[in-house]
Amino acid sequence: MFQAFFAVLCSATLAFGTPGASRNVLGASGMASSARHYEVSVRLDVPLTLGIVMTSVLGVYQYYGMSRISSSNLKPKSELLPWDRPFAGRYSGWATTVSHYSGVLAVTPLALAGYSWYKGDADGHDFGAFTLMFVEAIALQNALNQLVRSTQLWPRPYIYAERGEGRKKAEAARGEAYGSFYSGHASAAFTVAVFTGVWFSEIYPNSQYRGLVWASSLTIAGAVGALRVVAGKHYPTDVVVGALVGTGVSFGVLKLHEICKKKISFWAIPGNIGAIFYF
């Protein structure tokens, strides 16, 4: 995983990070491509990537160290948030399967970016920078999710199942099932939705389909979150927080690279984080 992450970082930074003149190319679709929208930079992306990798290592370590909680120590339903309690004990096999397969939607923003590059509406620099930012956002939101879930704030809904398939799943559950907060699927889905909408809006700012692309992306992401609730994998609170985290991380990574055009130097080492702006 980390080798692939560094490969994307190096290829995007070296192949597409070379400065060049601004351009205004008319693509095959008739949409004008403006000057570069985001910049990749060794001063920004190498420290950022190292920070994400360190966070991921810690997240993986804690996530796979989660242990089962005995029934006597299980948080009672009465201690769940009032709006989450009705979902305790729920389980659905079909919703679980569909929500897992929704992961294929993660290729959507990169497929759209690749299509724009192929059509001439964007160049290799745009595609490379966008790919790097997307990988960073996906990796960061996943690392944060593992860190938070490892605190085992409350168990997944199906752990409370008293009969049927849900009960069987609960009896065979691993330690990760006792950390439901917050939904990693929802976080990832909204990361994908934001990057899909942002790419389309940046490359096709005058398109009449901008609103449709945003609405479709966010609706699909919301549907993934709803499936996780129906499946008995998460509570509504888990999904809402996951959606907010995924959205926040995405816009944060995008904004960092937008600011990078103003020549920001960024570093992140254990116990120290900062930035220097050059005017």
Backbone as JSON, one array per atom type, in Angstrom:
{
  "sequence": "MFQAFFAVLCSATLAFGTPGASRNVLGASGMASSARHYEVSVRLDVPLTLGIVMTSVLGVYQYYGMSRISSSNLKPKSELLPWDRPFAGRYSGWATTVSHYSGVLAVTPLALAGYSWYKGDADGHDFGAFTLMFVEAIALQNALNQLVRSTQLWPRPYIYAERGEGRKKAEAARGEAYGSFYSGHASAAFTVAVFTGVWFSEIYPNSQYRGLVWASSLTIAGAVGALRVVAGKHYPTDVVVGALVGTGVSFGVLKLHEICKKKISFWAIPGNIGAIFYF",
  "N": [[0.84, -1.2, 0.0], [1.87, 1.28, 0.93], [4.05, 1.47, -0.77], [2.83, 1.81, -3.24], [1.6, 4.21, -2.77], [3.76, 6.0, -2.47], [4.78, 5.74, -5.02], [2.83, 6.94, -6.62], [3.06, 9.53, -5.59], [5.74, 10.25, -6.3], [5.7, 9.99, -9.13], [3.7, 11.81, -9.87], [4.73, 14.21, -8.84], [7.27, 14.48, -10.08], [6.82, 14.02, -12.82], [4.72, 15.67, -13.55], [5.05, 18.01, -12.24], [6.68, 20.0, -13.2], [7.36, 23.39, -13.75], [5.47, 25.5, -15.9], [4.3, 27.54, -18.64], [1.3, 29.51, -18.43], [-1.82, 28.5, -19.85], [-4.42, 28.39, -22.32], [-6.36, 26.39, -23.49], [-8.49, 25.13, -25.99], [-10.54, 22.53, -25.62], [-11.61, 19.28, -26.92], [-14.27, 19.14, -26.38], [-15.09, 21.66, -26.56], [-14.89, 23.22, -24.36], [-13.14, 25.63, -22.52], [-9.94, 25.19, -21.23], [-8.46, 26.36, -18.37], [-5.52, 28.01, -16.94], [-3.21, 26.1, -14.95], [-4.87, 24.48, -12.31], [-4.3, 23.44, -9.77], [-1.3, 22.93, -7.89], [1.41, 20.68, -7.59], [3.96, 20.06, -5.22], [7.25, 19.52, -4.05], [7.98, 20.59, -1.62], [5.57, 20.76, -0.31], [4.1, 18.32, -0.74], [5.75, 16.1, -0.13], [6.36, 16.28, 2.74], [3.67, 16.28, 3.6], [2.77, 13.8, 2.68], [4.44, 12.09, 4.13], [3.5, 12.64, 6.69], [0.89, 11.65, 6.46], [1.44, 8.94, 6.01], [2.67, 8.21, 8.44], [0.53, 8.63, 10.16], [-1.21, 6.74, 9.13], [0.15, 4.34, 9.66], [0.06, 4.3, 12.46], [-2.71, 4.25, 12.75], [-3.4, 1.78, 11.52], [-2.05, 0.02, 13.21], [-3.39, 0.4, 15.68], [-5.99, -0.19, 14.91], [-5.99, -2.92, 14.11], [-5.38, -3.95, 16.5], [-7.6, -3.98, 18.01], [-9.85, -5.42, 20.32], [-12.27, -7.96, 21.17], [-15.25, -7.24, 23.03], [-16.6, -8.26, 26.03], [-19.91, -9.52, 26.72], [-20.81, -8.67, 29.18], [-19.51, -6.3, 29.55], [-20.39, -4.78, 27.51], [-21.61, -1.84, 26.02], [-24.72, -0.67, 27.11], [-27.88, -0.47, 25.32], [-29.3, 1.74, 26.1], [-27.45, 3.71, 26.51], [-26.7, 4.56, 24.08], [-26.94, 7.13, 21.55], [-30.05, 8.9, 21.44], [-31.37, 8.96, 18.88], [-30.08, 6.95, 17.61], [-30.6, 4.55, 18.85], [-32.93, 3.06, 17.9], [-31.83, 1.59, 15.83], [-30.18, -0.32, 16.81], [-29.32, -3.7, 16.85], [-30.07, -4.25, 14.29], [-29.6, -5.94, 11.15], [-28.56, -6.63, 7.83], [-27.93, -8.7, 5.21], [-27.9, -8.38, 2.36], [-27.72, -5.61, 2.05], [-25.27, -5.14, 3.22], [-23.56, -6.44, 1.42], [-24.03, -4.99, -0.99], [-23.2, -2.43, -0.2], [-20.5, -2.88, 0.21], [-19.61, -3.47, -2.4], [-19.93, -1.01, -3.47], [-17.56, 0.23, -3.39], [-16.29, 0.25, -5.82], [-16.93, 2.59, -6.99], [-15.02, 4.36, -6.37], [-13.26, 4.86, -8.39], [-14.37, 6.77, -9.93], [-13.8, 9.73, -9.9], [-11.15, 9.71, -10.91], [-11.5, 8.39, -13.31], [-13.1, 10.23, -14.65], [-11.34, 12.39, -14.73], [-9.31, 11.26, -16.27], [-10.69, 10.89, -18.66], [-11.16, 13.55, -19.4], [-8.55, 14.37, -19.84], [-7.9, 12.7, -21.97], [-9.66, 13.69, -23.9], [-8.59, 16.15, -24.31], [-9.29, 18.3, -22.79], [-8.01, 18.74, -20.48], [-4.63, 18.67, -19.22], [-1.64, 16.6, -18.82], [-0.4, 17.49, -16.49], [-2.52, 18.55, -14.93], [-4.03, 16.2, -14.55], [-2.15, 14.56, -13.21], [-1.6, 16.04, -10.85], [-4.15, 16.12, -9.73], [-4.66, 13.39, -9.34], [-2.71, 12.77, -7.42], [-3.57, 14.38, -5.26], [-6.06, 13.23, -4.75], [-5.37, 10.62, -3.95], [-3.96, 11.26, -1.62], [-6.02, 12.41, -0.06], [-7.83, 10.24, 0.19], [-6.21, 8.39, 1.54], [-5.65, 9.81, 3.9], [-8.2, 10.26, 5.07], [-8.9, 7.63, 5.56], [-6.94, 6.82, 7.39], [-7.51, 8.5, 9.57], [-10.05, 7.56, 10.18], [-9.52, 4.94, 11.06], [-8.04, 5.47, 13.35], [-9.94, 6.75, 14.99], [-12.04, 4.88, 15.15], [-10.76, 2.83, 16.49], [-10.93, 3.52, 19.11], [-13.2, 2.44, 20.06], [-15.8, 3.47, 20.69], [-18.56, 2.88, 20.57], [-20.34, -0.21, 19.85], [-20.96, -1.88, 16.66], [-24.25, -1.81, 15.18], [-25.32, -4.44, 14.66], [-24.21, -6.04, 16.58], [-25.87, -6.06, 18.71], [-27.88, -7.72, 17.94], [-30.33, -10.22, 18.53], [-31.23, -12.55, 17.45], [-31.37, -14.72, 14.51], [-29.55, -14.11, 11.4], [-28.05, -11.88, 12.04], [-27.39, -12.29, 14.75], [-25.69, -14.49, 14.5], [-23.6, -13.36, 13.07], [-22.74, -11.53, 14.96], [-21.77, -13.17, 16.97], [-19.55, -14.22, 15.75], [-17.99, -12.04, 15.36], [-15.16, -9.86, 15.0], [-12.7, -7.85, 16.78], [-12.88, -5.3, 15.59], [-15.54, -4.86, 15.16], [-16.56, -3.72, 17.38], [-16.16, -1.12, 17.34], [-17.86, 1.22, 16.08], [-18.12, 3.91, 15.47], [-16.48, 6.2, 13.46], [-18.31, 6.01, 10.31], [-16.37, 4.57, 7.88], [-16.93, 3.96, 5.24], [-18.81, 5.91, 4.51], [-17.24, 8.2, 4.83], [-15.24, 7.78, 2.86], [-16.88, 7.66, 0.6], [-17.93, 10.26, 0.4], [-15.58, 11.65, 0.04], [-14.89, 10.79, -2.52], [-17.13, 11.84, -3.88], [-16.82, 14.62, -3.55], [-14.35, 15.11, -4.85], [-15.04, 14.33, -7.43], [-17.02, 16.22, -8.1], [-15.54, 18.62, -7.82], [-13.48, 18.36, -9.75], [-14.97, 18.33, -12.16], [-16.18, 20.84, -12.02], [-13.98, 22.53, -12.08], [-12.71, 21.99, -14.53], [-14.74, 22.2, -16.37], [-16.15, 24.81, -16.1], [-18.26, 26.3, -17.16], [-20.2, 24.57, -17.84], [-23.49, 23.26, -18.25], [-24.1, 21.1, -16.81], [-22.95, 21.02, -14.34], [-24.3, 21.31, -11.84], [-25.84, 18.99, -11.89], [-23.88, 16.99, -11.85], [-22.7, 17.41, -9.32], [-24.97, 17.01, -7.68], [-25.64, 14.36, -8.3], [-23.32, 12.98, -7.51], [-23.18, 13.52, -4.73], [-25.62, 12.45, -3.94], [-25.32, 9.72, -4.5], [-23.22, 9.16, -2.75], [-24.55, 9.66, -0.35], [-26.39, 7.59, -0.49], [-24.76, 5.38, -0.18], [-24.01, 5.72, 2.48], [-26.53, 5.42, 3.67], [-27.06, 2.76, 3.07], [-25.2, 1.53, 4.72], [-26.33, 1.95, 7.17], [-28.76, 0.55, 6.92], [-27.67, -1.97, 6.62], [-26.87, -2.55, 9.14], [-24.39, -1.96, 9.99], [-23.6, 0.53, 10.77], [-24.62, 3.42, 12.69], [-26.93, 6.2, 12.27], [-25.58, 8.51, 13.22], [-22.88, 7.79, 12.91], [-22.66, 7.76, 10.15], [-23.28, 10.39, 9.38], [-21.21, 11.86, 10.64], [-19.03, 10.63, 9.38], [-19.48, 11.46, 6.73], [-19.07, 14.22, 7.01], [-16.38, 14.3, 7.81], [-15.07, 13.13, 5.57], [-15.75, 15.01, 3.6], [-14.61, 17.34, 4.69], [-11.83, 16.68, 4.84], [-11.3, 16.33, 2.13], [-11.78, 18.9, 0.94], [-9.9, 20.26, 2.43], [-7.4, 19.18, 1.6], [-7.5, 19.87, -1.1], [-7.59, 22.68, -0.89], [-5.12, 23.22, 0.29], [-3.38, 22.67, -1.82], [-4.22, 24.52, -3.62], [-3.47, 26.86, -2.37], [-0.83, 26.42, -2.54], [0.02, 27.44, -4.92], [0.68, 29.94, -4.3], [3.14, 29.76, -3.34], [3.81, 28.17, -0.89], [5.57, 26.8, 1.82], [5.63, 23.81, 3.44], [5.75, 21.83, 6.4], [5.85, 18.8, 8.32], [6.54, 17.16, 11.13], [7.1, 14.79, 13.79], [5.68, 16.21, 16.61], [5.92, 18.76, 15.65], [4.67, 21.14, 13.46], [4.14, 23.19, 10.64], [4.17, 26.16, 8.5], [5.49, 28.16, 5.85], [5.03, 31.15, 4.15], [5.69, 32.48, 0.96], [5.98, 35.54, -0.63]],
  "CA": [[0.0, 0.0, 0.0], [2.71, 2.45, 1.04], [4.88, 1.56, -1.97], [1.99, 2.39, -4.3], [1.35, 5.61, -2.41], [4.95, 6.76, -2.82], [4.93, 5.73, -6.48], [1.95, 8.0, -7.13], [3.66, 10.8, -5.19], [6.92, 10.56, -7.1], [5.36, 10.16, -10.53], [2.95, 13.05, -10.05], [5.58, 15.35, -8.54], [8.35, 14.62, -11.04], [6.36, 14.04, -14.21], [3.74, 16.73, -13.83], [5.29, 19.16, -11.38], [7.57, 20.96, -13.82], [6.67, 24.64, -14.04], [5.24, 25.79, -17.3], [3.53, 28.75, -18.86], [-0.15, 29.38, -18.38], [-2.35, 28.15, -21.15], [-5.86, 28.5, -22.47], [-6.56, 25.45, -24.59], [-9.87, 24.77, -26.27], [-10.58, 21.08, -25.72], [-12.47, 18.68, -27.93], [-15.67, 19.37, -26.04], [-15.41, 23.07, -26.75], [-14.73, 23.9, -23.09], [-11.81, 26.19, -22.39], [-9.19, 24.76, -20.05], [-7.7, 27.49, -17.88], [-4.21, 27.68, -16.45], [-3.22, 25.03, -13.97], [-5.76, 24.75, -11.2], [-3.61, 23.08, -8.54], [0.11, 22.64, -8.08], [2.1, 19.74, -6.69], [5.24, 20.63, -4.83], [8.03, 18.69, -3.14], [7.95, 21.23, -0.29], [4.27, 20.51, 0.31], [3.57, 16.96, -0.83], [6.58, 15.11, 0.56], [6.03, 16.28, 4.18], [2.27, 15.9, 3.78], [2.68, 12.37, 2.49], [5.07, 11.44, 5.29], [2.57, 12.77, 7.81], [-0.22, 10.72, 6.23], [1.95, 7.58, 6.19], [2.84, 7.98, 9.87], [-0.81, 8.52, 10.74], [-1.75, 5.46, 8.66], [0.82, 3.26, 10.4], [-0.51, 4.3, 13.8], [-4.1, 3.83, 12.63], [-3.44, 0.33, 11.26], [-1.6, -0.67, 14.43], [-4.45, 0.43, 16.68], [-7.2, -0.82, 14.36], [-5.86, -4.37, 14.16], [-5.2, -4.33, 17.89], [-8.89, -3.93, 18.7], [-10.25, -6.71, 20.86], [-13.69, -8.15, 21.45], [-15.73, -6.8, 24.34], [-17.52, -9.26, 26.57], [-21.3, -9.08, 26.83], [-21.0, -7.99, 30.46], [-18.93, -4.96, 29.45], [-20.95, -4.14, 26.33], [-22.4, -0.64, 26.3], [-26.15, -0.94, 26.96], [-28.55, 0.32, 24.3], [-29.77, 2.99, 26.69], [-26.37, 4.7, 26.48], [-26.54, 5.05, 22.71], [-27.65, 8.39, 21.3], [-31.48, 8.6, 21.29], [-31.77, 8.7, 17.49], [-29.38, 5.75, 17.13], [-31.1, 3.37, 19.55], [-33.83, 2.19, 17.12], [-31.09, 0.8, 14.84], [-29.43, -1.36, 17.5], [-29.84, -5.03, 16.58], [-30.38, -4.4, 12.87], [-28.6, -6.52, 10.25], [-29.05, -6.99, 6.5], [-26.86, -9.26, 4.4], [-27.85, -7.82, 1.01], [-27.24, -4.23, 2.14], [-23.84, -5.23, 3.5], [-22.88, -6.79, 0.16], [-24.12, -3.86, -1.93], [-22.37, -1.33, 0.28], [-19.1, -3.25, -0.04], [-19.34, -3.33, -3.83], [-19.94, 0.41, -3.83], [-16.18, 0.69, -3.43], [-15.83, 0.42, -7.2], [-17.2, 3.98, -7.37], [-13.84, 5.17, -6.04], [-12.53, 5.19, -9.62], [-15.13, 7.78, -10.68], [-13.1, 10.99, -10.18], [-9.98, 9.48, -11.75], [-11.99, 8.06, -14.65], [-13.54, 11.49, -15.24], [-10.14, 13.17, -15.03], [-8.64, 10.61, -17.4], [-11.47, 11.17, -19.87], [-10.91, 14.94, -19.76], [-7.2, 14.4, -20.4], [-7.97, 12.05, -23.28], [-10.39, 14.58, -24.82], [-7.84, 17.38, -24.5], [-9.82, 19.38, -21.97], [-7.04, 18.9, -19.4], [-3.35, 18.1, -19.63], [-1.05, 15.64, -17.91], [-0.14, 18.12, -15.2], [-3.79, 18.58, -14.2], [-4.38, 14.83, -14.18], [-1.2, 14.08, -12.22], [-1.82, 16.75, -9.59], [-5.45, 15.69, -9.21], [-4.5, 12.02, -8.86], [-1.96, 12.82, -6.18], [-4.42, 14.94, -4.21], [-7.11, 12.26, -4.45], [-4.75, 9.55, -3.16], [-3.67, 11.83, -0.3], [-7.28, 12.56, 0.68], [-8.35, 8.91, 0.52], [-5.34, 7.8, 2.57], [-5.78, 10.55, 5.16], [-9.49, 10.0, 5.71], [-8.89, 6.26, 6.03], [-6.11, 6.77, 8.59], [-8.26, 9.14, 10.65], [-11.15, 6.66, 10.53], [-9.0, 3.83, 11.85], [-7.66, 5.99, 14.67], [-11.13, 7.04, 15.8], [-12.78, 3.63, 15.39], [-10.03, 1.99, 17.44], [-11.29, 3.91, 20.48], [-14.34, 1.58, 20.4], [-16.77, 4.31, 21.38], [-19.74, 2.01, 20.72], [-20.28, -1.33, 18.89], [-21.83, -1.83, 15.49], [-25.63, -2.16, 15.52], [-25.67, -5.86, 14.62], [-23.71, -6.7, 17.78], [-27.01, -6.17, 19.63], [-28.89, -8.63, 17.39], [-30.65, -11.3, 19.46], [-31.6, -13.77, 16.73], [-31.16, -14.71, 13.06], [-28.21, -13.97, 10.82], [-27.35, -10.85, 12.8], [-26.84, -12.9, 15.96], [-24.57, -15.33, 14.08], [-22.51, -12.45, 12.73], [-22.26, -10.94, 16.21], [-21.0, -14.19, 17.69], [-18.29, -14.44, 15.04], [-17.39, -10.73, 15.11], [-13.82, -9.55, 15.48], [-12.63, -6.65, 17.61], [-13.25, -4.08, 14.88], [-17.0, -4.7, 15.2], [-16.92, -3.01, 18.6], [-15.87, 0.29, 17.1], [-18.72, 1.61, 14.97], [-17.98, 5.34, 15.19], [-17.55, 6.6, 12.56], [-18.36, 5.2, 9.1], [-15.33, 4.75, 6.88], [-17.55, 3.93, 3.91], [-19.4, 7.23, 4.26], [-16.13, 9.13, 4.67], [-14.64, 7.56, 1.55], [-17.87, 7.98, -0.44], [-18.01, 11.71, 0.25], [-14.31, 12.07, -0.55], [-15.05, 10.55, -3.95], [-18.13, 12.77, -4.4], [-16.24, 15.97, -3.6], [-13.34, 15.18, -5.9], [-15.73, 14.26, -8.72], [-17.64, 17.52, -8.34], [-14.53, 19.66, -7.96], [-12.83, 18.23, -11.05], [-15.88, 18.76, -13.23], [-16.39, 22.29, -11.9], [-12.75, 23.23, -12.46], [-12.38, 21.81, -15.95], [-15.9, 22.63, -17.18], [-16.84, 25.8, -15.26], [-19.45, 26.86, -17.8], [-21.11, 23.49, -18.25], [-24.83, 23.25, -17.67], [-24.25, 19.85, -16.04], [-22.23, 21.1, -13.07], [-25.22, 21.02, -10.74], [-26.24, 17.59, -11.98], [-22.74, 16.17, -11.41], [-22.61, 17.54, -7.87], [-26.14, 16.38, -7.06], [-25.54, 12.9, -8.48], [-22.21, 12.48, -6.69], [-23.55, 13.57, -3.31], [-26.73, 11.52, -3.73], [-24.76, 8.36, -4.46], [-22.49, 9.05, -1.49], [-25.55, 9.54, 0.69], [-26.98, 6.26, -0.6], [-23.8, 4.45, 0.41], [-24.17, 5.86, 3.91], [-27.82, 4.84, 4.06], [-26.9, 1.29, 3.0], [-24.46, 1.08, 5.9], [-27.3, 1.93, 8.28], [-29.66, -0.58, 6.66], [-26.9, -3.2, 6.8], [-26.58, -2.77, 10.55], [-22.96, -1.73, 10.2], [-23.39, 1.84, 11.38], [-25.76, 4.22, 13.12], [-27.0, 7.46, 11.53], [-24.53, 9.41, 13.67], [-21.63, 7.35, 12.29], [-22.69, 8.13, 8.73], [-23.22, 11.86, 9.28], [-19.85, 12.29, 10.97], [-18.16, 10.16, 8.31], [-19.67, 12.35, 5.58], [-18.44, 15.5, 7.32], [-14.92, 14.11, 7.8], [-14.65, 12.95, 4.18], [-15.88, 16.3, 2.92], [-13.62, 18.27, 5.24], [-10.5, 16.27, 4.42], [-11.18, 16.57, 0.69], [-11.62, 20.34, 0.69], [-8.65, 20.67, 3.05], [-6.3, 18.81, 0.7], [-7.62, 20.71, -2.3], [-7.25, 24.06, -0.56], [-3.68, 23.28, 0.5], [-2.71, 22.71, -3.11], [-4.56, 25.79, -4.25], [-2.6, 27.84, -1.73], [0.53, 26.1, -2.95], [0.36, 28.29, -6.06], [1.22, 31.18, -3.73], [4.46, 29.37, -2.84], [3.81, 27.83, 0.52], [6.46, 25.72, 2.23], [4.9, 23.13, 4.52], [6.45, 20.7, 6.97], [5.15, 18.1, 9.39], [7.36, 16.15, 11.78], [6.54, 14.52, 15.11], [5.77, 17.29, 17.58], [6.13, 20.06, 15.04], [4.0, 21.33, 12.18], [4.12, 24.6, 10.33], [4.2, 26.54, 7.1], [6.08, 29.45, 5.54], [4.51, 31.71, 2.92], [6.59, 33.34, 0.21], [5.2, 36.48, -1.42]],
  "C": [[0.87, 1.25, 0.0], [3.61, 2.61, -0.18], [4.1, 2.2, -3.11], [1.76, 3.87, -4.04], [2.55, 6.48, -2.8], [5.18, 6.8, -4.33], [4.08, 6.82, -7.11], [2.54, 9.36, -6.81], [4.81, 11.18, -6.09], [6.58, 10.83, -8.55], [4.64, 11.48, -10.77], [3.84, 14.26, -9.85], [6.63, 15.58, -9.62], [7.86, 14.78, -12.48], [5.5, 15.24, -14.52], [4.02, 18.01, -13.06], [6.22, 20.2, -11.99], [6.83, 22.23, -14.18], [6.53, 24.84, -15.54], [4.39, 27.03, -17.45], [2.06, 28.48, -18.76], [-0.67, 29.14, -19.78], [-3.86, 28.36, -21.16], [-6.23, 27.69, -23.7], [-8.03, 25.16, -24.76], [-9.92, 23.28, -26.53], [-11.56, 20.61, -26.77], [-13.93, 18.94, -27.64], [-16.07, 20.82, -26.23], [-15.28, 23.86, -25.48], [-13.3, 24.41, -22.99], [-11.17, 25.71, -21.11], [-8.31, 25.91, -19.6], [-6.31, 27.06, -17.48], [-4.33, 26.66, -15.33], [-4.03, 25.41, -12.73], [-5.11, 24.49, -9.85], [-2.18, 22.72, -8.85], [0.57, 21.57, -7.1], [3.48, 20.31, -6.42], [5.94, 19.69, -3.87], [7.96, 19.26, -1.73], [6.64, 20.98, 0.43], [3.96, 19.02, 0.38], [4.44, 15.9, -0.17], [6.32, 15.12, 2.06], [4.6, 15.85, 4.45], [2.11, 14.39, 3.67], [3.3, 11.61, 3.66], [4.16, 11.5, 6.51], [1.41, 11.8, 7.69], [0.23, 9.28, 6.47], [2.12, 7.27, 7.67], [1.5, 7.81, 10.56], [-1.44, 7.19, 10.36], [-1.15, 4.29, 9.43], [0.23, 3.16, 11.81], [-1.95, 3.8, 13.77], [-4.23, 2.33, 12.41], [-3.06, -0.46, 12.51], [-2.72, -0.73, 15.47], [-5.69, -0.31, 16.2], [-7.13, -2.34, 14.48], [-5.55, -4.88, 15.57], [-6.49, -4.29, 18.69], [-9.32, -5.33, 19.13], [-11.76, -6.76, 21.1], [-14.01, -7.66, 22.86], [-16.76, -7.81, 24.83], [-18.92, -8.66, 26.73], [-21.55, -8.32, 28.13], [-20.46, -6.57, 30.44], [-19.46, -4.18, 28.25], [-21.79, -2.93, 26.73], [-23.88, -0.94, 26.12], [-26.79, -0.02, 25.93], [-28.97, 1.68, 24.83], [-28.72, 4.08, 26.68], [-26.05, 5.17, 25.06], [-27.29, 6.36, 22.56], [-29.11, 8.07, 20.98], [-31.9, 8.23, 19.87], [-31.07, 7.47, 16.9], [-29.96, 4.46, 17.72], [-32.02, 2.48, 18.71], [-33.1, 1.28, 16.13], [-30.25, -0.3, 15.49], [-30.09, -2.71, 17.29], [-30.15, -5.28, 15.13], [-29.25, -5.1, 12.13], [-29.26, -6.89, 8.93], [-27.88, -7.47, 5.65], [-26.75, -8.61, 3.03], [-27.32, -6.39, 1.04], [-25.74, -4.19, 2.43], [-23.06, -5.5, 2.21], [-22.87, -5.62, -0.81], [-23.21, -2.72, -1.5], [-20.89, -1.63, 0.09], [-18.74, -3.04, -1.51], [-19.37, -1.88, -4.29], [-18.53, 0.98, -3.9], [-15.65, 0.9, -4.84], [-16.05, 1.85, -7.68], [-16.01, 4.88, -7.1], [-13.06, 5.58, -7.29], [-13.19, 6.34, -10.37], [-14.36, 9.07, -10.93], [-11.89, 10.81, -11.08], [-10.39, 9.13, -13.17], [-12.43, 9.33, -15.38], [-12.34, 12.35, -15.62], [-9.39, 12.59, -16.22], [-9.35, 10.88, -18.71], [-11.21, 12.6, -20.34], [-9.52, 15.09, -20.38], [-7.2, 13.82, -21.81], [-8.63, 12.96, -24.32], [-9.65, 15.88, -25.07], [-8.36, 18.55, -23.69], [-8.93, 19.65, -20.76], [-5.73, 18.29, -19.88], [-2.82, 17.15, -18.56], [-0.76, 16.21, -16.53], [-1.4, 18.15, -14.34], [-4.14, 17.19, -13.68], [-3.46, 14.31, -13.08], [-1.41, 14.72, -10.86], [-3.12, 16.29, -8.93], [-5.37, 14.28, -8.64], [-3.78, 11.99, -7.52], [-2.83, 13.32, -5.03], [-5.5, 13.95, -3.79], [-6.55, 11.12, -3.6], [-4.46, 10.04, -1.75], [-4.94, 11.92, 0.54], [-7.84, 11.21, 1.1], [-7.54, 8.28, 1.64], [-5.52, 8.49, 3.91], [-7.11, 10.26, 5.84], [-9.56, 8.57, 6.24], [-8.09, 6.13, 7.32], [-6.84, 7.38, 9.78], [-9.39, 8.23, 11.12], [-10.66, 5.51, 11.4], [-8.6, 4.28, 13.25], [-8.88, 6.17, 15.57], [-11.88, 5.75, 16.13], [-12.08, 2.75, 16.42], [-10.3, 2.37, 18.89], [-12.5, 3.12, 20.97], [-15.39, 2.35, 21.23], [-18.09, 3.59, 21.61], [-19.7, 0.95, 19.63], [-21.2, -1.12, 17.7], [-23.24, -2.28, 15.9], [-25.9, -3.66, 15.59], [-25.14, -6.63, 15.83], [-24.84, -6.9, 18.79], [-28.09, -7.12, 19.13], [-29.09, -9.82, 18.34], [-31.01, -12.6, 18.77], [-31.24, -13.62, 15.25], [-29.71, -14.54, 12.64], [-27.39, -12.94, 11.57], [-26.69, -11.4, 14.04], [-25.62, -13.76, 15.63], [-23.35, -14.46, 13.75], [-21.9, -11.85, 14.0], [-21.38, -11.92, 16.97], [-19.64, -14.44, 17.05], [-17.51, -13.15, 14.82], [-15.99, -10.61, 15.69], [-13.85, -8.25, 16.29], [-13.08, -5.39, 16.92], [-14.75, -3.81, 14.93], [-17.46, -3.93, 16.43], [-16.53, -1.54, 18.53], [-16.64, 0.75, 15.88], [-18.51, 3.06, 14.54], [-16.59, 5.64, 14.65], [-17.43, 5.81, 11.27], [-17.24, 5.54, 8.11], [-15.87, 4.74, 5.47], [-18.13, 5.29, 3.56], [-18.31, 8.27, 4.04], [-15.5, 9.01, 3.29], [-15.59, 7.97, 0.43], [-17.95, 9.49, -0.67], [-16.69, 12.31, -0.24], [-14.38, 11.92, -2.06], [-16.02, 11.57, -4.56], [-17.56, 14.18, -4.55], [-15.22, 16.08, -4.72], [-13.96, 15.09, -7.29], [-16.33, 15.62, -9.07], [-16.63, 18.62, -8.58], [-13.84, 19.58, -9.32], [-13.72, 18.75, -12.17], [-16.07, 20.27, -13.21], [-15.17, 23.07, -12.35], [-12.48, 23.16, -13.95], [-13.51, 22.3, -16.85], [-16.73, 23.65, -16.41], [-18.13, 26.36, -15.85], [-20.47, 25.8, -18.22], [-22.44, 23.57, -17.52], [-25.05, 22.02, -16.78], [-23.54, 19.9, -14.69], [-23.12, 20.72, -11.89], [-25.63, 19.57, -10.71], [-25.13, 16.67, -11.49], [-22.61, 16.22, -9.89], [-23.77, 16.8, -7.19], [-26.06, 14.86, -7.15], [-24.47, 12.31, -7.57], [-22.59, 12.43, -5.21], [-24.7, 12.62, -2.99], [-26.23, 10.09, -3.61], [-23.99, 8.15, -3.16], [-23.45, 8.89, -0.32], [-26.2, 8.16, 0.7], [-26.06, 5.21, 0.01], [-23.91, 4.51, 1.93], [-25.45, 5.24, 4.41], [-27.76, 3.31, 4.05], [-26.17, 0.76, 4.22], [-25.35, 1.05, 7.14], [-28.24, 0.75, 8.13], [-28.95, -1.91, 6.94], [-26.67, -3.53, 8.27], [-25.11, -2.62, 10.88], [-22.68, -0.42, 10.92], [-24.72, 2.47, 11.79], [-25.81, 5.5, 12.28], [-25.91, 8.45, 11.94], [-23.19, 9.07, 13.03], [-21.54, 7.85, 10.85], [-22.56, 9.64, 8.56], [-21.81, 12.36, 9.57], [-18.86, 11.85, 9.89], [-18.26, 11.05, 7.07], [-18.98, 13.69, 5.8], [-16.92, 15.4, 7.28], [-14.4, 13.97, 6.37], [-14.69, 14.24, 3.39], [-14.82, 17.28, 3.38], [-12.21, 17.95, 4.8], [-10.29, 16.59, 2.94], [-10.94, 18.05, 0.39], [-10.33, 20.86, 1.3], [-7.46, 20.37, 2.15], [-6.32, 19.66, -0.56], [-7.18, 22.14, -2.03], [-5.76, 24.22, -0.33], [-2.95, 23.41, -0.82], [-3.06, 23.96, -3.9], [-3.67, 26.89, -3.68], [-1.16, 27.65, -2.18], [0.97, 26.96, -4.13], [0.92, 29.62, -5.59], [2.57, 30.93, -3.05], [4.46, 29.21, -1.33], [4.79, 26.69, 0.76], [5.87, 25.11, 3.49], [5.75, 22.0, 5.06], [5.63, 20.09, 8.09], [6.06, 16.99, 9.9], [6.79, 15.92, 13.16], [6.78, 15.67, 16.09], [5.93, 18.66, 16.98], [5.44, 20.11, 13.68], [3.94, 22.81, 11.88], [4.19, 24.88, 8.85], [4.83, 27.91, 6.97], [5.52, 29.92, 4.21], [5.54, 32.62, 2.28], [5.76, 34.24, -0.7], [6.04, 37.06, -2.55]]
}
